[in-house]
Amino acid sequence: MFISADQQMRPFACRTHRLGNDSAWSASVLHQTKALVADRATSKAAASLDCCLLAVAAVTMFNAPAYAQSEASEAARTFPNKTITLLVNGGPGSLPDIFARPLADNLRQSLGQTVVVDNRPGAGGMVAMQQLKDAKADGHTLAIITNAHAVWNPYVFPHLTYSPSADLKPVSPIAILPMALVVNPQLGVHSVPELVAKAKAEPGKLNYASSGNGSPPHVLFEVWRNQAGLEVEHIPFKTGPDALTSTVAGDTQVYFAGTALVEAMVRDNKLKVLAVSPCVNSSTFAAAPTMEQAGFPGYESAVWLGVVAPADTSDVVVNTLNTAIAKALANPRFASIMQANGSIPLHESASDFAHRIDHERQTWGPQIERIGIRPN
């Protein structure tokens, strides 16, 4: 059940109100203090004065956090009151960008404020995450993330500039993104077993593209490469479209990418699809087996997209955003965009999203550490 902002803020408002009505008691303490000052000559009066001064100081110190909390409560009640920035770790046309723009349009309609998309690709998401980390935690700066930013990066980058657990506050997932293993047709392979055989026959000679170190195409391919026992060189690019262009041109040979990104090239026979995630719902990929069917049981290749805020963002603001995102995902026009891009809408409460991330850290972390995935 969604708890409204008013319901959540009411206890804080009441508590602040009670403290505000203690002014009569405070005046009484001050009156006693003045009387004791006049009779400062006796040690007994001096001792009492010290006690009263401590009492006044205690009241002041106790009220200060309450007043600060009241200001934060008021800010949460009036959210949003300025433009919201949605950071995207990917360039225009990348998978996160494809979904960020219609999401921004829907949030604008729901929240009544302008929502702008700010593309910040590079450094495995650290550029965008650092900007989010440095932003004021008032809900007006958000970021689109994947499993990589919230789960994998601490195990891939030895010197990560942000902490997913300490600096990011989960707001809501928005989609499951199916993935496809594709190759340049000139490679001459037509199935996963054929790709494995070729890679083993020519160790170190094949390469694969990714949208950057630590990105889903990088991590997912490395997990599969390790399971298959292959030597394939990693060629990281700054964005997904850059990696796609390289693979279509034949500069790189293999690419593990979102189906939405590669579907047009597969349909035009510029790329050959070898396997897909189990949740793909597109006629373009209907004949392709899953990775499990291709001989790799237990292999999971789907990626999720979600929205996060700076860590100290209030629960009231997060719940407001979560509700707005749920409304956006229920919009038939947004749903049709997701369907057209082969993706599955996904909504959870903020707390369930946080549990999902914690669970994936426990399952993925040891696996990535064992494999030793590192940037190059």
Contacts in CASP RR format, 6 or more apart in sequence:
PFRMAT RR
TARGET T0000
AUTHOR 0000-0000-0000
METHOD contacts of the structure
MODEL  1
MFISADQQMRPFACRTHRLGNDSAWSASVLHQTKALVADRATSKAAASLD
CCLLAVAAVTMFNAPAYAQSEASEAARTFPNKTITLLVNGGPGSLPDIFA
RPLADNLRQSLGQTVVVDNRPGAGGMVAMQQLKDAKADGHTLAIITNAHA
VWNPYVFPHLTYSPSADLKPVSPIAILPMALVVNPQLGVHSVPELVAKAK
AEPGKLNYASSGNGSPPHVLFEVWRNQAGLEVEHIPFKTGPDALTSTVAG
DTQVYFAGTALVEAMVRDNKLKVLAVSPCVNSSTFAAAPTMEQAGFPGYE
SAVWLGVVAPADTSDVVVNTLNTAIAKALANPRFASIMQANGSIPLHESA
SDFAHRIDHERQTWGPQIERIGIRPN
2 319 0 8 1.000
2 322 0 8 1.000
2 323 0 8 1.000
2 349 0 8 1.000
3 319 0 8 1.000
5 76 0 8 1.000
5 77 0 8 1.000
5 316 0 8 1.000
5 319 0 8 1.000
5 320 0 8 1.000
6 77 0 8 1.000
8 315 0 8 1.000
8 316 0 8 1.000
8 319 0 8 1.000
9 73 0 8 1.000
9 76 0 8 1.000
9 77 0 8 1.000
9 316 0 8 1.000
12 69 0 8 1.000
12 70 0 8 1.000
12 73 0 8 1.000
13 70 0 8 1.000
13 73 0 8 1.000
15 66 0 8 1.000
16 66 0 8 1.000
16 67 0 8 1.000
16 69 0 8 1.000
16 70 0 8 1.000
16 73 0 8 1.000
19 62 0 8 1.000
19 63 0 8 1.000
19 66 0 8 1.000
20 63 0 8 1.000
22 59 0 8 1.000
26 56 0 8 1.000
26 59 0 8 1.000
29 52 0 8 1.000
29 55 0 8 1.000
29 56 0 8 1.000
29 59 0 8 1.000
30 56 0 8 1.000
32 52 0 8 1.000
33 49 0 8 1.000
33 52 0 8 1.000
33 53 0 8 1.000
33 56 0 8 1.000
36 45 0 8 1.000
36 46 0 8 1.000
36 48 0 8 1.000
36 49 0 8 1.000
36 52 0 8 1.000
37 49 0 8 1.000
39 45 0 8 1.000
40 46 0 8 1.000
40 49 0 8 1.000
72 314 0 8 1.000
73 316 0 8 1.000
75 138 0 8 1.000
75 314 0 8 1.000
76 314 0 8 1.000
76 316 0 8 1.000
76 317 0 8 1.000
77 316 0 8 1.000
79 138 0 8 1.000
79 139 0 8 1.000
79 140 0 8 1.000
79 316 0 8 1.000
79 317 0 8 1.000
79 320 0 8 1.000
80 111 0 8 1.000
80 112 0 8 1.000
80 113 0 8 1.000
80 139 0 8 1.000
80 140 0 8 1.000
81 113 0 8 1.000
82 113 0 8 1.000
82 140 0 8 1.000
83 113 0 8 1.000
83 114 0 8 1.000
83 115 0 8 1.000
83 116 0 8 1.000
83 140 0 8 1.000
84 107 0 8 1.000
84 111 0 8 1.000
84 113 0 8 1.000
84 114 0 8 1.000
84 115 0 8 1.000
84 116 0 8 1.000
84 139 0 8 1.000
84 140 0 8 1.000
84 141 0 8 1.000
84 142 0 8 1.000
85 115 0 8 1.000
85 116 0 8 1.000
85 118 0 8 1.000
85 135 0 8 1.000
85 140 0 8 1.000
85 141 0 8 1.000
85 142 0 8 1.000
86 100 0 8 1.000
86 103 0 8 1.000
86 104 0 8 1.000
86 107 0 8 1.000
86 115 0 8 1.000
86 116 0 8 1.000
86 117 0 8 1.000
86 118 0 8 1.000
86 142 0 8 1.000
86 143 0 8 1.000
86 144 0 8 1.000
86 307 0 8 1.000
87 118 0 8 1.000
87 120 0 8 1.000
87 128 0 8 1.000
87 131 0 8 1.000
87 132 0 8 1.000
87 141 0 8 1.000
87 142 0 8 1.000
87 143 0 8 1.000
87 144 0 8 1.000
88 94 0 8 1.000
88 96 0 8 1.000
88 97 0 8 1.000
88 100 0 8 1.000
88 117 0 8 1.000
88 118 0 8 1.000
88 119 0 8 1.000
88 120 0 8 1.000
88 121 0 8 1.000
88 128 0 8 1.000
88 143 0 8 1.000
88 144 0 8 1.000
89 96 0 8 1.000
89 120 0 8 1.000
89 121 0 8 1.000
89 122 0 8 1.000
89 124 0 8 1.000
89 125 0 8 1.000
89 127 0 8 1.000
89 128 0 8 1.000
89 129 0 8 1.000
89 143 0 8 1.000
89 144 0 8 1.000
89 145 0 8 1.000
89 149 0 8 1.000
90 96 0 8 1.000
90 97 0 8 1.000
90 119 0 8 1.000
90 120 0 8 1.000
90 121 0 8 1.000
90 122 0 8 1.000
90 128 0 8 1.000
90 211 0 8 1.000
90 239 0 8 1.000
90 240 0 8 1.000
91 97 0 8 1.000
91 119 0 8 1.000
91 121 0 8 1.000
91 239 0 8 1.000
91 240 0 8 1.000
91 241 0 8 1.000
92 119 0 8 1.000
93 241 0 8 1.000
94 119 0 8 1.000
94 121 0 8 1.000
94 211 0 8 1.000
94 239 0 8 1.000
94 240 0 8 1.000
94 241 0 8 1.000
94 261 0 8 1.000
95 177 0 8 1.000
95 240 0 8 1.000
95 258 0 8 1.000
95 260 0 8 1.000
95 261 0 8 1.000
95 305 0 8 1.000
95 341 0 8 1.000
96 144 0 8 1.000
96 146 0 8 1.000
96 305 0 8 1.000
97 117 0 8 1.000
97 119 0 8 1.000
98 260 0 8 1.000
98 337 0 8 1.000
98 341 0 8 1.000
99 144 0 8 1.000
99 174 0 8 1.000
99 175 0 8 1.000
99 305 0 8 1.000
99 337 0 8 1.000
99 338 0 8 1.000
99 341 0 8 1.000
99 343 0 8 1.000
100 117 0 8 1.000
100 144 0 8 1.000
101 117 0 8 1.000
102 328 0 8 1.000
102 333 0 8 1.000
102 334 0 8 1.000
102 337 0 8 1.000
103 144 0 8 1.000
103 174 0 8 1.000
103 307 0 8 1.000
103 325 0 8 1.000
103 328 0 8 1.000
103 334 0 8 1.000
104 115 0 8 1.000
104 116 0 8 1.000
104 117 0 8 1.000
105 115 0 8 1.000
106 324 0 8 1.000
106 327 0 8 1.000
106 328 0 8 1.000
106 331 0 8 1.000
106 334 0 8 1.000
107 115 0 8 1.000
107 321 0 8 1.000
107 324 0 8 1.000
107 325 0 8 1.000
107 328 0 8 1.000
108 114 0 8 1.000
108 115 0 8 1.000
110 324 0 8 1.000
110 327 0 8 1.000
110 328 0 8 1.000
111 320 0 8 1.000
111 324 0 8 1.000
118 131 0 8 1.000
120 127 0 8 1.000
120 128 0 8 1.000
120 131 0 8 1.000
121 127 0 8 1.000
121 128 0 8 1.000
121 238 0 8 1.000
121 239 0 8 1.000
122 128 0 8 1.000
122 212 0 8 1.000
122 238 0 8 1.000
124 148 0 8 1.000
124 149 0 8 1.000
124 153 0 8 1.000
124 157 0 8 1.000
124 212 0 8 1.000
124 213 0 8 1.000
124 214 0 8 1.000
124 215 0 8 1.000
124 375 0 8 1.000
125 148 0 8 1.000
125 149 0 8 1.000
125 153 0 8 1.000
126 153 0 8 1.000
126 157 0 8 1.000
126 160 0 8 1.000
126 161 0 8 1.000
126 162 0 8 1.000
128 143 0 8 1.000
128 149 0 8 1.000
129 143 0 8 1.000
129 145 0 8 1.000
129 149 0 8 1.000
129 161 0 8 1.000
129 162 0 8 1.000
129 167 0 8 1.000
129 168 0 8 1.000
130 161 0 8 1.000
130 162 0 8 1.000
131 141 0 8 1.000
131 143 0 8 1.000
132 141 0 8 1.000
132 142 0 8 1.000
132 143 0 8 1.000
132 162 0 8 1.000
132 167 0 8 1.000
132 168 0 8 1.000
132 308 0 8 1.000
132 309 0 8 1.000
132 310 0 8 1.000
133 161 0 8 1.000
133 162 0 8 1.000
133 167 0 8 1.000
133 310 0 8 1.000
133 311 0 8 1.000
135 141 0 8 1.000
135 310 0 8 1.000
136 310 0 8 1.000
137 169 0 8 1.000
137 309 0 8 1.000
137 310 0 8 1.000
137 311 0 8 1.000
137 312 0 8 1.000
137 313 0 8 1.000
137 314 0 8 1.000
138 313 0 8 1.000
138 317 0 8 1.000
139 309 0 8 1.000
139 310 0 8 1.000
139 313 0 8 1.000
139 317 0 8 1.000
139 318 0 8 1.000
139 321 0 8 1.000
141 309 0 8 1.000
141 310 0 8 1.000
142 171 0 8 1.000
142 307 0 8 1.000
142 308 0 8 1.000
142 309 0 8 1.000
142 321 0 8 1.000
143 149 0 8 1.000
143 168 0 8 1.000
143 307 0 8 1.000
143 308 0 8 1.000
143 309 0 8 1.000
144 174 0 8 1.000
144 305 0 8 1.000
144 306 0 8 1.000
144 307 0 8 1.000
145 168 0 8 1.000
145 305 0 8 1.000
145 306 0 8 1.000
145 307 0 8 1.000
145 308 0 8 1.000
146 177 0 8 1.000
146 215 0 8 1.000
146 216 0 8 1.000
146 303 0 8 1.000
146 304 0 8 1.000
146 305 0 8 1.000
146 306 0 8 1.000
147 216 0 8 1.000
147 219 0 8 1.000
147 303 0 8 1.000
147 304 0 8 1.000
147 360 0 8 1.000
147 364 0 8 1.000
148 214 0 8 1.000
148 215 0 8 1.000
148 216 0 8 1.000
148 219 0 8 1.000
149 164 0 8 1.000
149 168 0 8 1.000
149 308 0 8 1.000
150 164 0 8 1.000
150 168 0 8 1.000
150 170 0 8 1.000
150 308 0 8 1.000
150 357 0 8 1.000
150 360 0 8 1.000
151 164 0 8 1.000
151 357 0 8 1.000
151 360 0 8 1.000
151 361 0 8 1.000
151 364 0 8 1.000
151 365 0 8 1.000
152 214 0 8 1.000
152 219 0 8 1.000
152 364 0 8 1.000
152 365 0 8 1.000
152 368 0 8 1.000
152 373 0 8 1.000
153 160 0 8 1.000
153 164 0 8 1.000
153 214 0 8 1.000
154 160 0 8 1.000
154 163 0 8 1.000
154 164 0 8 1.000
155 364 0 8 1.000
155 365 0 8 1.000
155 368 0 8 1.000
155 369 0 8 1.000
155 373 0 8 1.000
156 213 0 8 1.000
156 214 0 8 1.000
156 218 0 8 1.000
156 219 0 8 1.000
156 368 0 8 1.000
156 373 0 8 1.000
156 374 0 8 1.000
156 375 0 8 1.000
157 213 0 8 1.000
157 214 0 8 1.000
157 375 0 8 1.000
158 374 0 8 1.000
162 168 0 8 1.000
164 357 0 8 1.000
165 361 0 8 1.000
166 311 0 8 1.000
167 310 0 8 1.000
167 311 0 8 1.000
168 308 0 8 1.000
168 309 0 8 1.000
168 310 0 8 1.000
168 311 0 8 1.000
169 308 0 8 1.000
169 309 0 8 1.000
169 310 0 8 1.000
169 311 0 8 1.000
169 312 0 8 1.000
169 313 0 8 1.000
169 318 0 8 1.000
169 350 0 8 1.000
170 306 0 8 1.000
170 308 0 8 1.000
170 350 0 8 1.000
170 353 0 8 1.000
170 354 0 8 1.000
170 357 0 8 1.000
171 306 0 8 1.000
171 307 0 8 1.000
171 308 0 8 1.000
171 309 0 8 1.000
171 318 0 8 1.000
171 321 0 8 1.000
171 322 0 8 1.000
171 325 0 8 1.000
171 350 0 8 1.000
171 353 0 8 1.000
172 306 0 8 1.000
172 307 0 8 1.000
172 321 0 8 1.000
172 322 0 8 1.000
172 325 0 8 1.000
172 326 0 8 1.000
172 347 0 8 1.000
172 348 0 8 1.000
172 349 0 8 1.000
172 350 0 8 1.000
172 353 0 8 1.000
173 304 0 8 1.000
173 305 0 8 1.000
173 306 0 8 1.000
173 307 0 8 1.000
173 346 0 8 1.000
173 347 0 8 1.000
173 348 0 8 1.000
173 353 0 8 1.000
173 356 0 8 1.000
174 305 0 8 1.000
174 306 0 8 1.000
174 307 0 8 1.000
174 325 0 8 1.000
174 329 0 8 1.000
174 345 0 8 1.000
174 346 0 8 1.000
174 347 0 8 1.000
175 304 0 8 1.000
175 305 0 8 1.000
175 306 0 8 1.000
175 338 0 8 1.000
175 343 0 8 1.000
175 344 0 8 1.000
175 345 0 8 1.000
175 346 0 8 1.000
176 279 0 8 1.000
176 302 0 8 1.000
176 303 0 8 1.000
176 304 0 8 1.000
176 343 0 8 1.000
176 344 0 8 1.000
176 346 0 8 1.000
177 216 0 8 1.000
177 258 0 8 1.000
177 259 0 8 1.000
177 260 0 8 1.000
177 302 0 8 1.000
177 303 0 8 1.000
177 304 0 8 1.000
177 305 0 8 1.000
177 343 0 8 1.000
178 258 0 8 1.000
178 259 0 8 1.000
178 276 0 8 1.000
178 277 0 8 1.000
178 279 0 8 1.000
178 280 0 8 1.000
178 301 0 8 1.000
178 302 0 8 1.000
178 342 0 8 1.000
178 343 0 8 1.000
178 344 0 8 1.000
179 216 0 8 1.000
179 217 0 8 1.000
179 220 0 8 1.000
179 256 0 8 1.000
179 257 0 8 1.000
179 258 0 8 1.000
179 259 0 8 1.000
179 276 0 8 1.000
179 277 0 8 1.000
179 301 0 8 1.000
179 302 0 8 1.000
179 303 0 8 1.000
180 256 0 8 1.000
180 257 0 8 1.000
180 258 0 8 1.000
180 259 0 8 1.000
180 262 0 8 1.000
180 266 0 8 1.000
180 273 0 8 1.000
180 275 0 8 1.000
180 276 0 8 1.000
180 277 0 8 1.000
180 280 0 8 1.000
180 285 0 8 1.000
180 288 0 8 1.000
181 192 0 8 1.000
181 195 0 8 1.000
181 224 0 8 1.000
181 254 0 8 1.000
181 255 0 8 1.000
181 256 0 8 1.000
181 273 0 8 1.000
181 274 0 8 1.000
181 275 0 8 1.000
181 276 0 8 1.000
181 291 0 8 1.000
181 301 0 8 1.000
182 247 0 8 1.000
182 254 0 8 1.000
182 255 0 8 1.000
182 256 0 8 1.000
182 257 0 8 1.000
182 262 0 8 1.000
182 265 0 8 1.000
182 266 0 8 1.000
182 271 0 8 1.000
182 272 0 8 1.000
182 273 0 8 1.000
182 274 0 8 1.000
183 189 0 8 1.000
183 195 0 8 1.000
183 247 0 8 1.000
183 253 0 8 1.000
183 254 0 8 1.000
183 255 0 8 1.000
183 271 0 8 1.000
183 272 0 8 1.000
183 274 0 8 1.000
184 247 0 8 1.000
184 248 0 8 1.000
184 250 0 8 1.000
184 252 0 8 1.000
184 253 0 8 1.000
184 254 0 8 1.000
184 271 0 8 1.000
184 272 0 8 1.000
185 269 0 8 1.000
185 270 0 8 1.000
185 271 0 8 1.000
185 272 0 8 1.000
186 250 0 8 1.000
187 195 0 8 1.000
187 198 0 8 1.000
187 206 0 8 1.000
187 253 0 8 1.000
187 254 0 8 1.000
187 272 0 8 1.000
188 194 0 8 1.000
188 198 0 8 1.000
188 272 0 8 1.000
189 195 0 8 1.000
189 198 0 8 1.000
189 272 0 8 1.000
189 274 0 8 1.000
190 272 0 8 1.000
190 274 0 8 1.000
191 274 0 8 1.000
191 294 0 8 1.000
192 274 0 8 1.000
192 275 0 8 1.000
192 289 0 8 1.000
192 291 0 8 1.000
192 294 0 8 1.000
192 295 0 8 1.000
192 296 0 8 1.000
193 294 0 8 1.000
193 295 0 8 1.000
195 254 0 8 1.000
195 274 0 8 1.000
196 228 0 8 1.000
196 230 0 8 1.000
198 206 0 8 1.000
199 206 0 8 1.000
199 228 0 8 1.000
199 230 0 8 1.000
199 231 0 8 1.000
199 232 0 8 1.000
200 229 0 8 1.000
200 230 0 8 1.000
203 230 0 8 1.000
203 231 0 8 1.000
204 231 0 8 1.000
204 232 0 8 1.000
204 233 0 8 1.000
206 232 0 8 1.000
206 233 0 8 1.000
206 253 0 8 1.000
206 254 0 8 1.000
207 232 0 8 1.000
207 233 0 8 1.000
207 234 0 8 1.000
207 235 0 8 1.000
207 252 0 8 1.000
207 253 0 8 1.000
207 254 0 8 1.000
208 217 0 8 1.000
208 221 0 8 1.000
208 232 0 8 1.000
208 233 0 8 1.000
208 234 0 8 1.000
208 235 0 8 1.000
208 252 0 8 1.000
208 253 0 8 1.000
208 254 0 8 1.000
208 255 0 8 1.000
208 256 0 8 1.000
209 217 0 8 1.000
209 235 0 8 1.000
209 236 0 8 1.000
209 237 0 8 1.000
209 243 0 8 1.000
209 244 0 8 1.000
209 246 0 8 1.000
209 247 0 8 1.000
209 252 0 8 1.000
209 254 0 8 1.000
209 255 0 8 1.000
210 217 0 8 1.000
210 218 0 8 1.000
210 221 0 8 1.000
210 234 0 8 1.000
210 235 0 8 1.000
210 236 0 8 1.000
210 237 0 8 1.000
210 243 0 8 1.000
210 255 0 8 1.000
210 256 0 8 1.000
211 217 0 8 1.000
211 218 0 8 1.000
211 236 0 8 1.000
211 237 0 8 1.000
211 238 0 8 1.000
211 239 0 8 1.000
211 240 0 8 1.000
211 242 0 8 1.000
211 243 0 8 1.000
211 257 0 8 1.000
212 218 0 8 1.000
212 236 0 8 1.000
212 237 0 8 1.000
212 238 0 8 1.000
212 243 0 8 1.000
213 236 0 8 1.000
213 375 0 8 1.000
213 376 0 8 1.000
214 373 0 8 1.000
214 375 0 8 1.000
215 236 0 8 1.000
215 240 0 8 1.000
216 256 0 8 1.000
216 258 0 8 1.000
216 303 0 8 1.000
217 240 0 8 1.000
217 243 0 8 1.000
217 255 0 8 1.000
217 256 0 8 1.000
217 257 0 8 1.000
217 258 0 8 1.000
218 234 0 8 1.000
218 236 0 8 1.000
218 373 0 8 1.000
219 368 0 8 1.000
219 373 0 8 1.000
220 256 0 8 1.000
220 301 0 8 1.000
220 303 0 8 1.000
221 232 0 8 1.000
221 234 0 8 1.000
221 254 0 8 1.000
221 256 0 8 1.000
222 234 0 8 1.000
222 371 0 8 1.000
222 373 0 8 1.000
223 299 0 8 1.000
223 367 0 8 1.000
223 368 0 8 1.000
223 371 0 8 1.000
223 373 0 8 1.000
224 256 0 8 1.000
224 291 0 8 1.000
224 296 0 8 1.000
224 299 0 8 1.000
224 301 0 8 1.000
225 232 0 8 1.000
226 371 0 8 1.000
227 296 0 8 1.000
227 299 0 8 1.000
228 296 0 8 1.000
232 254 0 8 1.000
234 376 0 8 1.000
235 243 0 8 1.000
235 246 0 8 1.000
235 252 0 8 1.000
236 375 0 8 1.000
236 376 0 8 1.000
237 243 0 8 1.000
237 246 0 8 1.000
240 257 0 8 1.000
240 261 0 8 1.000
241 261 0 8 1.000
243 252 0 8 1.000
243 255 0 8 1.000
243 257 0 8 1.000
244 255 0 8 1.000
244 257 0 8 1.000
244 261 0 8 1.000
244 262 0 8 1.000
244 265 0 8 1.000
246 252 0 8 1.000
247 253 0 8 1.000
247 254 0 8 1.000
247 255 0 8 1.000
247 271 0 8 1.000
248 265 0 8 1.000
248 270 0 8 1.000
248 271 0 8 1.000
255 262 0 8 1.000
255 271 0 8 1.000
256 301 0 8 1.000
258 303 0 8 1.000
259 276 0 8 1.000
259 277 0 8 1.000
259 280 0 8 1.000
259 282 0 8 1.000
259 284 0 8 1.000
259 285 0 8 1.000
259 341 0 8 1.000
259 342 0 8 1.000
260 341 0 8 1.000
260 342 0 8 1.000
260 343 0 8 1.000
262 271 0 8 1.000
262 273 0 8 1.000
263 282 0 8 1.000
263 284 0 8 1.000
263 285 0 8 1.000
263 341 0 8 1.000
263 342 0 8 1.000
265 271 0 8 1.000
266 272 0 8 1.000
266 273 0 8 1.000
266 284 0 8 1.000
266 285 0 8 1.000
267 284 0 8 1.000
273 284 0 8 1.000
273 285 0 8 1.000
273 288 0 8 1.000
274 288 0 8 1.000
274 294 0 8 1.000
275 288 0 8 1.000
275 289 0 8 1.000
275 290 0 8 1.000
275 291 0 8 1.000
275 293 0 8 1.000
275 294 0 8 1.000
276 285 0 8 1.000
276 288 0 8 1.000
276 289 0 8 1.000
276 290 0 8 1.000
276 291 0 8 1.000
277 290 0 8 1.000
277 291 0 8 1.000
277 301 0 8 1.000
277 302 0 8 1.000
278 290 0 8 1.000
278 292 0 8 1.000
278 302 0 8 1.000
279 302 0 8 1.000
279 344 0 8 1.000
280 288 0 8 1.000
280 342 0 8 1.000
281 339 0 8 1.000
281 342 0 8 1.000
281 344 0 8 1.000
282 342 0 8 1.000
291 299 0 8 1.000
291 301 0 8 1.000
292 298 0 8 1.000
292 299 0 8 1.000
304 346 0 8 1.000
304 356 0 8 1.000
306 353 0 8 1.000
307 321 0 8 1.000
307 325 0 8 1.000
309 317 0 8 1.000
309 318 0 8 1.000
309 321 0 8 1.000
315 350 0 8 1.000
318 350 0 8 1.000
319 350 0 8 1.000
322 349 0 8 1.000
322 350 0 8 1.000
325 347 0 8 1.000
326 347 0 8 1.000
328 334 0 8 1.000
329 335 0 8 1.000
329 345 0 8 1.000
329 346 0 8 1.000
329 347 0 8 1.000
334 345 0 8 1.000
335 345 0 8 1.000
338 344 0 8 1.000
338 345 0 8 1.000
348 356 0 8 1.000
END
